[in-house]
Amino acid sequence: MFRKIKYIVKYIASNGVKQFILNARAVRDKHGGFLPFIVFDMLYCSVRYGAGPFEYKLFDYKKLGRVQRGGMISQMRNQKFVAKLNTPAARKLFDNKSDFNRAFEPFLRREWVDAETVSFDEFANKFGNWKVLVCKPPDGMCGKGIEFIEVESSQDLRSIYEYIKEQGITTVEQLVRQHPDIAEINPLSVNTLRMVTLTVSGGVHLVACYMRFGIGSQVDNLNSGGFAVSVNPKSGIIDSSGGNNAGRMYERHPHTGAELRGRQLPFFLETRKMIAQTAMVEPGAGYVGWDAAITPDGPLLIEGNCFPGFDLYHLVSHQEQGAGMYQRFKAVIAGKTNEFLIAPN
């Protein structure tokens, strides 16, 4: 209880009382109600469920009942799962993009280099035939800081090489070509699957799955303007409308008009098997959000996150599928269910 009170005090101190009240007013404007009561309920949810004011607004806590609120994975609850299941060494590995790529190289299925150590000759040999390079910064999160650099001539390679050295870029990768069924929905970004696993007593459990799509951008992350749909973790069928971090919902992609709900994702069973294998590589990583892309030849691994974002679980458009997610996690960790267990072969 003291930790939860400390959390809300820290939140208000860092964001200000003004921001707290702005969140409360946004809730009132959307759902109605008496502002002091909303403020009190926001404080109650912070103490009772570890949900901050922004979560209260984003996930519509005001309209949720006690059981629904209890089933939410708040930021504080998410942090506890990370602390319990992921060792500091594993988090350090996943935070370093080059070290991660080396550890999970068999699943990447694309060319890449450690930009900090690569020589120009190696760089040119790797990427001389590629038209677009993906350059990632050392500490980029949520798709931020990624650059897509077009290569028009061999002369460009030298200037690009010098540029990545000057900018402190960590990794450079070949651009992934996605499956035409996925490109049909949104061709501008590589649209990725977020597959959340809990590894308990040697078993890998796929507890949640989402597909993210960009909107007018080369990046699909929600925090970079994209949206996400929920995907059935057993069948690979999209089972929700799309939703973003502003609370907007989509039945179709806003640019292409492609329908979302009911669509079967290609190579989904193969993707499940790949993720079951990746989850066994690092024993200290028990709770991971894996990002996978689906190509015309099957799935490949983009990256893994040892501090998975919790927003995907409870966007308004996902709340039916995400009901009781907190209890699902607890049951898997306690060894009380094998409903979401996946096999590596």
C-alpha positions in Angstrom: 0.0 0.0 0.0 2.8 2.4 0.9 4.5 1.7 -2.4 1.3 2.6 -4.3 0.8 5.8 -2.4 4.5 6.7 -3.1 3.9 6.0 -6.8 1.0 8.4 -7.1 2.8 11.1 -5.1 5.8 10.6 -7.4 3.6 10.9 -10.5 2.0 14.1 -9.3 5.4 15.5 -8.3 6.9 14.8 -11.7 3.9 15.7 -13.9 2.3 18.4 -11.8 -1.1 18.9 -10.2 -2.1 20.7 -13.4 -1.5 17.6 -15.6 -3.4 15.4 -13.0 -6.4 17.8 -13.2 -6.2 17.9 -17.0 -6.5 14.1 -17.1 -9.5 14.3 -14.8 -11.2 17.0 -16.9 -10.6 14.9 -20.1 -12.4 12.0 -18.3 -15.3 14.3 -17.3 -15.6 15.7 -20.8 -15.8 12.1 -22.3 -18.0 10.4 -19.7 -19.6 13.2 -17.6 -19.7 13.3 -13.8 -18.6 15.5 -11.0 -15.0 16.5 -11.2 -14.1 16.1 -7.5 -15.6 12.5 -7.6 -13.5 11.7 -10.6 -10.3 13.0 -8.9 -11.1 10.9 -5.9 -11.7 7.8 -8.0 -8.4 8.4 -9.9 -6.6 8.5 -6.6 -8.4 5.4 -5.4 -7.5 3.5 -8.6 -3.8 4.6 -8.1 -3.7 3.2 -4.6 -5.9 0.1 -5.2 -4.7 -1.0 -8.7 -1.5 0.9 -9.2 -3.1 2.7 -12.2 -1.8 6.3 -12.9 -4.1 9.2 -14.0 -3.1 8.8 -17.6 -4.0 5.0 -17.5 -7.3 5.9 -15.9 -8.1 8.2 -18.8 -6.7 6.0 -21.6 -8.3 2.8 -20.5 -11.7 4.3 -19.4 -11.4 3.2 -15.8 -14.4 5.4 -15.0 -16.8 3.1 -16.8 -15.3 -0.2 -15.6 -16.6 -2.2 -12.8 -14.7 -3.6 -9.8 -14.0 -6.9 -11.5 -12.9 -5.3 -14.8 -10.6 -2.9 -12.9 -9.1 -5.8 -11.0 -8.2 -7.6 -14.2 -6.2 -4.8 -15.6 -2.4 -4.8 -15.8 -1.4 -1.3 -14.7 2.0 0.2 -15.0 2.9 -0.8 -11.4 1.7 -4.3 -11.9 3.7 -4.6 -15.2 6.8 -3.4 -13.4 6.4 -6.1 -10.8 6.1 -8.8 -13.4 9.3 -7.4 -15.1 11.2 -7.4 -11.8 10.0 -10.9 -10.9 10.7 -12.6 -14.2 13.6 -10.7 -15.9 17.1 -10.6 -14.4 19.2 -7.4 -14.7 21.6 -9.3 -17.0 18.7 -10.2 -19.4 17.4 -6.7 -19.4 20.9 -5.4 -20.3 21.2 -7.9 -23.2 17.8 -6.9 -24.6 18.5 -3.2 -24.3 21.7 -3.4 -26.4 20.5 -3.9 -30.0 23.8 -5.4 -31.3 24.2 -7.8 -28.4 20.6 -8.8 -28.9 21.1 -9.5 -32.6 24.1 -11.6 -31.9 22.3 -13.7 -29.3 19.2 -14.2 -31.6 20.9 -14.2 -35.0 19.3 -17.5 -36.2 15.9 -15.9 -36.0 16.7 -12.6 -37.7 16.9 -13.9 -41.3 18.2 -10.6 -42.7 21.6 -8.8 -43.1 22.7 -6.5 -40.2 25.9 -5.0 -38.8 27.1 -3.6 -35.5 27.6 0.0 -36.7 30.0 0.8 -33.9 32.6 -1.8 -35.0 32.0 -2.5 -38.7 34.6 -1.5 -41.3 33.6 0.2 -44.5 34.6 -2.9 -46.6 32.3 -5.1 -44.5 29.5 -2.5 -44.6 29.8 -2.2 -48.4 29.8 -6.0 -48.9 26.7 -6.4 -46.7 24.6 -3.6 -48.2 25.9 -2.9 -51.6 22.8 -4.5 -53.3 20.2 -3.1 -50.9 18.2 0.1 -51.7 17.0 1.0 -48.2 18.8 0.6 -44.9 17.3 0.7 -41.4 19.4 2.6 -38.9 18.7 2.2 -35.2 20.0 4.4 -32.4 21.4 2.9 -29.2 18.5 3.9 -27.0 15.6 4.2 -29.3 12.2 3.1 -27.9 8.7 2.9 -29.3 10.0 3.2 -32.9 11.6 6.6 -32.2 14.9 7.5 -33.7 14.8 4.9 -36.4 16.0 6.2 -39.8 15.3 4.7 -43.2 18.1 5.7 -45.6 17.8 5.1 -49.3 20.9 4.0 -51.2 21.0 5.3 -54.8 24.6 4.5 -55.7 27.8 2.9 -54.5 29.1 6.4 -53.7 26.2 6.8 -51.3 27.5 3.9 -49.2 30.6 5.9 -48.2 28.6 8.9 -47.1 26.1 6.7 -45.3 28.9 4.9 -43.5 30.4 8.2 -42.4 27.0 9.4 -41.3 26.2 6.4 -39.1 29.6 6.7 -37.4 29.0 10.5 -36.7 25.5 9.9 -35.4 26.4 7.1 -33.1 23.9 4.7 -34.7 24.1 1.2 -33.1 22.9 -1.2 -35.8 22.2 -1.1 -39.5 19.8 -3.6 -41.0 18.4 -4.7 -44.3 14.8 -3.5 -44.8 12.3 -6.4 -44.3 10.0 -7.2 -47.2 6.6 -8.1 -45.6 4.0 -10.6 -46.8 1.6 -9.3 -49.5 -1.4 -10.1 -47.3 0.0 -7.8 -44.6 1.2 -5.1 -47.1 -2.4 -5.1 -48.4 -3.5 -3.6 -45.1 -0.7 -1.1 -44.9 2.2 -1.0 -47.3 4.0 2.0 -45.9 5.5 0.4 -42.7 6.7 -3.1 -41.8 3.7 -4.1 -39.7 4.7 -6.3 -36.8 3.2 -8.8 -34.5 3.8 -8.2 -30.7 3.8 -11.6 -29.1 4.0 -11.6 -25.3 5.4 -14.7 -23.6 5.8 -15.9 -20.0 8.4 -18.6 -19.6 7.7 -20.6 -16.4 9.4 -23.9 -15.4 10.8 -24.4 -18.8 7.4 -23.9 -20.6 6.7 -21.0 -22.9 3.2 -19.5 -22.7 1.9 -17.1 -25.4 -0.4 -15.0 -23.2 -1.2 -12.2 -25.6 -0.8 -11.3 -29.2 -1.3 -8.1 -31.2 -0.7 -6.8 -34.7 0.4 -3.2 -35.2 -0.1 -1.0 -38.2 1.4 2.4 -39.2 -0.7 5.3 -40.4 1.2 7.4 -43.0 4.5 6.5 -41.4 7.3 4.0 -41.9 6.9 3.0 -38.2 4.0 1.0 -36.8 4.5 1.7 -33.1 1.5 3.1 -31.2 3.7 5.8 -29.7 4.7 6.9 -33.2 1.2 7.3 -34.5 0.2 3.7 -35.3 -2.6 1.5 -34.0 -3.0 -2.1 -33.0 -5.5 -5.0 -33.2 -5.8 -8.0 -30.9 -5.0 -11.3 -32.5 -6.2 -14.7 -31.1 -3.0 -16.3 -29.8 -4.1 -19.8 -30.9 -5.6 -19.2 -34.4 -3.9 -16.0 -35.6 -7.2 -14.4 -36.5 -7.7 -10.7 -35.8 -10.4 -10.6 -33.2 -10.9 -6.9 -32.4 -11.2 -3.5 -34.0 -8.1 -1.3 -34.1 -7.2 1.1 -31.4 -4.6 3.8 -30.7 -3.3 5.6 -27.6 -5.7 8.5 -28.2 -8.7 6.2 -27.8 -9.7 6.2 -31.5 -11.0 3.0 -32.9 -10.8 1.6 -36.5 -12.8 -1.1 -38.2 -10.7 -0.6 -41.4 -7.3 0.8 -42.0 -7.9 4.6 -42.4 -5.7 4.9 -45.5 -6.2 1.7 -47.4 -9.7 0.8 -46.3 -8.7 -2.8 -45.6 -11.0 -4.6 -43.2 -9.3 -5.8 -39.9 -11.5 -8.0 -37.8 -11.7 -11.6 -38.9 -8.6 -11.6 -41.1 -6.3 -14.6 -40.8 -2.6 -13.7 -40.5 -0.3 -15.8 -42.8 2.3 -18.1 -41.3 0.9 -17.7 -37.8 1.6 -21.3 -36.6 5.2 -20.9 -37.9 5.5 -17.6 -36.0 4.3 -19.3 -32.8 6.9 -22.0 -33.2 9.6 -19.4 -33.8 8.6 -17.4 -30.7 8.6 -20.6 -28.6 12.2 -21.1 -29.7 13.4 -17.5 -29.1 11.8 -17.5 -25.6 14.2 -20.4 -24.6 17.4 -18.7 -25.7 17.9 -16.4 -22.6 16.9 -18.2 -19.3 16.9 -14.9 -17.4 14.1 -13.4 -19.7 10.8 -14.8 -18.4 8.5 -12.0 -19.5 9.1 -10.7 -23.0 7.3 -8.8 -25.7 8.6 -10.2 -29.0 8.2 -8.3 -32.3 8.0 -10.4 -35.4 7.5 -9.6 -39.1 5.8 -12.0 -41.6 7.6 -12.1 -44.9 6.6 -14.0 -48.1 8.9 -16.8 -46.9 7.7 -17.0 -43.3 8.3 -15.2 -40.0 11.4 -13.4 -38.7 12.4 -11.8 -35.5 12.6 -8.0 -35.3 13.5 -7.5 -31.6 12.5 -8.5 -28.1 11.5 -6.2 -25.2 12.3 -7.1 -21.6 10.0 -4.3 -20.4 6.9 -4.9 -22.6 4.5 -2.0 -22.9 1.2 -2.7 -21.1 -1.0 -0.3 -23.1 -1.7 -3.0 -25.8 -3.5 -5.2 -23.2 -6.2 -2.7 -22.4 -6.8 -0.3 -25.2 -10.6 0.4 -25.3 -10.8 -1.6 -28.6 -9.1 -4.6 -26.9 -10.9 -4.7 -23.5 -13.2 -7.6 -24.3 -10.2 -9.8 -25.4 -8.0 -8.4 -22.6 -10.5 -9.0 -19.8 -8.9 -10.6 -16.8 -5.3 -10.3 -18.3 -3.9 -9.8 -14.8 -5.5 -13.0 -13.5 -4.2 -14.8 -16.7 -0.6 -13.7 -16.0 -0.9 -14.7 -12.3 -2.3 -18.1 -13.2 0.4 -18.9 -15.7 3.2 -17.7 -13.3 1.7 -19.8 -10.5 1.6 -22.9 -12.7 -2.2 -23.2 -12.5 -2.9 -23.3 -16.3 -1.3 -24.5 -19.5 -4.0 -23.1 -21.7 -1.5 -20.8 -23.5 1.5 -23.2 -23.6 3.2 -23.3 -27.0 5.6 -25.9 -28.4 8.9 -25.0 -30.1 8.5 -27.7 -32.9 
